[in-house]
Amino acid sequence: MNNQEVLKNKILALIDGNRDPWKKAGFYGDPTIQIIMNRLYKRWEENNRDGRPIDYATLDELKIMARLAEKYYRTPSSEIQRQYLFGIKREEKKEGVLKKLLKKIFWGR
């Protein structure tokens, strides 16, 4: 099995094979993954939807995707939920979740 196939299988196992929908949401919602996926879907469409979009990824794209797949696989679902629902990352918790939420609601920041 070549390096690209190993990376594809790793990505698919960590994300698509994961039963936790928050892991998938975190991965596919990541801005870097969205850029890559848009490219992959374009290439896939140009090739009459033959195979899977991931089959059109370059080695560099697969490496980035695999790194991010590992990141989201290891990230607790509660952290991914917090990022999605409130836009709060762990390092921002110092400000306080309630204060951050109130700022978002009342001042849009």
Buried (B, 14 or more C-beta within 10 A) or exposed (E): EEEBEEBBBBBBEBBEEBEBEBBBBBBBBBEEBEEBBEBBEEBBEEEEEEEEBBBBBEEEBBBBBBEBBBEBBEBEBEBBEBBEEEEBEEEBEEEEEEEBBEEEEEEEE
